């Protein structure tokens, strides 16, 4: 549970669920659109303990809710309470939970499309390449990288690090297109451990499931092969439970 002044954010009760469904139905009848069409999903989330609600001033009923396991599936604020910052408060609360779960990249569908400005204010970026649209190019999807900082002792030597991700074809043909993404993070080094100041995070799209990663430290190539291989993990290229690759430390001197 979280409290900010007179605002409370917590898991839903049966009363909260009834309150939410009531104002969603009223909005559906009044405007012709709301998340009332997702009421069964909302009910299941409540029953499973996955529905989070925001309560306004003391004595006020639920005026906003959110649900989602690894990202925001639905977030909604009662129409009469919009524009007051409640959506941002609720999202920030949920983001902390996702970070604690180890999520590195949040991906959301901007539904309705009028929600795009809100997601952009929450620092989401719209996907521009159609192969990331989950086979639904007529819809808008966005992502947000949940960056993390690492502590690097001041007495560690500075290290030059380059981590690049490529399409699979680059493994067999060095002239195969440009890298998908190149990172050059600040880093410190002590013996065979190279620690990055900021975590490197890469979310592979469906067309990049066999992405190749190239890791270089001080100009020396440490690893070049598919990012999903155990050897990549031994080098420091890890994969979270939700499909994103991330690197906090690079281990040099590993024999392959």
N, C-alpha and C positions, 0 to 999 in steps of 0.2 A: 504494500500500500504506500502511496505517496500523497503528501499534503503540501499544498502551496497556498499560504494564506487561507482563504475559505474554500479552496478547490481540493477535492479528494479524488484520487484515481485508485481503483481497486478492481478485484474480480467481481463479476456480476452476481446478483441474487435473483431469485425468482421474481421478485417485485420489479427489479431493474429490467428484466427481460420483458415483462408485460408492458412496462412503461415505454421501452424502445419500440416494440412492435406496434403500440398504439400510435405514437407520433409518426412512425414510418408509414402506417396505413393512412393516416390523415394527410400526409404529404402526397402519397400516391393518389388519393382521391381528389386532392386539390390541384396538383400540378401534372398528374399523369406519369410521374416518374419518381422513384426513390429506391432504396435498397429493400423495400418490402418484398420484392420478387425473390430475394435471397433469404427469406425468413426461415426456411428449413435449415440452411447453413448456419444462420445465426443461432437457432435453437440448439443445433448439435454442438456448436462452439461453447455455448453456455453449459450444456450438459457435461461437456468434457473439461470444463474449467478453463477454457481458452477465450472467454469473452471478457474484455477489459472495458470498464465504464468510467466516465468522468462525471462527477457530481459537482454541481455548482455551489452556490452559497448554502449555508446551513439550512437544512430542511427542504432543499430543492431536490428534485428527482434527477435521474440520469438524463443528461443532455447531450452526451456524445459517447460513442463506443468504437472499439477497434478489435479486430481479430486477425489471426494469422500465426502460423507456427514458425516459419523461417523468414517471413516477410509480411508486409501488410497486405492482407487479402481484401479487407474492407475497413475503411475508417469513415465515420460519418458524424456530423454535428447537426443537431436539431436546427431546422431552418431559421427559427426565430432567434437563435443564439449564434449564428454565423457572423464572422467578421470581428469577433471579440478575442481571438487568439486561442480559443479552446482546442481547435484542431492541432495547432502547433504544440501546445502543451502535451496533448495526448500522444502525438507522434514522437516527441522527444523522450517521453517515458518509455514508449515501445522500443525506441532505438537502443536505449540502455539495456533492455532485456535481450535484444538480438545480439548485442556485443557480448553479453555474458554467456550466450549460447555458442559463441565462436563464429557467428556469421560475419563474413568479410565483405559481401556485396549484397545489397538489397535490390531486388528487381520487382517492379510493380506494373500493373496495367492501369493506365490513367482512365478510369471509368467513374463518372462520365468524362468526356473530353474537356468539359469546362473545369475539371480539376487540375489541368496541366499547370496553370499559374501557381496553385498551391504547392504542387510537388516541386516546381522549380524554386520556390521560396525555401523549401526544405533541402535544397541543394541536390536535387535529382537532375540527371541529364537524360534527355530523350534519345533513344536509340535512333540512329539515322540509317543504318544498314539493314535492309529488309530481312536478311537471313536470321536476324535475332528476333523477329517478330512472331516466333512460335507458329509459323504457318498462317498468321493472321495479319497480313500487311495493311488491312483497313483499320487496324486498331493501333493505339499509341502505347508503347511500353517505355519505361524509364528505369534508370539504375542509379544507385548511390554507393560509392566505395566507403566503407567504414574504416578509415585509416587509423593506424596505431603507431605510437612512438616507442622506441626502445632505448634503454639506458646504455650509453657507451661511456665507460670510465675515461676520464680526461687523460690518463697516462697511456692509453692505447695509441698505437701509431695510426695515422690516417691511411686509408686504403682506397684505391680506385676500383669501383665495382660497376660492371655493366651486366644487366640481365635482360635478355631479349627473348620474346616469344615469336614463333614462326609457324606457318602452315607446314603440314607434314612433308610436303614436297621438298622443302628446304633441306631436309635430311639427306636427300639423294642428289640434289642439284643446287649448288650454292647460288646460282643465278636465278633461283625460283622466287621471283617477286620480292617485295619489301617485307620487313618484319611486321607482325601484327602490332606489336608494342615493344618499346625499348625503355628501360629504366636505368638511370644512373644515380643511384642514391648515395648520400654521404655515408661513410662507414669507418669503423675503427677496427684495428687488427691486433690480435695478440696470439702469437704462435700460429696455429692452424685454424683459429677461429676468427671469422670476420663478421662483425655485428653491424647491421644496418641501423641508421638513426631512425628511419621511417620504414615500416613494413612495406614490402613490395607485394601488391595484390593484382592478380590477373584472373578475370572470369572468362573461361572459354565458352564461346557460343557453340551451337550444335554443329556448325561446319568446322569447328576447331577442336573437336574432342581429342584428337591425337596431336595436339600442338607440341611442337618441338621447343625446348628451352636451351638457350646458350648462356652459360655463366662464365664471366671473365673477372679475374681479380688481378689488379695491377698489370693489365695487358695479357695475362696468361689465361688460356682457355682451361677452365676447370671441369666443365661438363658440356656436352652437346649430344642430346638425344631426346626422346619423348619425355614430356614432363610427368607422365603418369607412372614411369618406371620406378622400382624401388631404389635404383641407383641415384635417381634424381632426389628422392627423399633423403638418402644418405648424405647427399651434398648440401641439403637444406631447402630444397624445393618441395614444400608440403602441399597437401590438398585437404581442404576442410570437408565437413560432412555434406556441404551443399553445392560442391562442384567448383569452387574457386581455388586457384593455386596461390600460395603466399610464401614469402621468404622473410625471415627475421635474421637468420644467421647463415653464413656459408662456411662449410667445412672444407678446407683445402687439404691436399696431401693424401686424398683417398685413391687407392689403386683400383683401377677398373679392368 
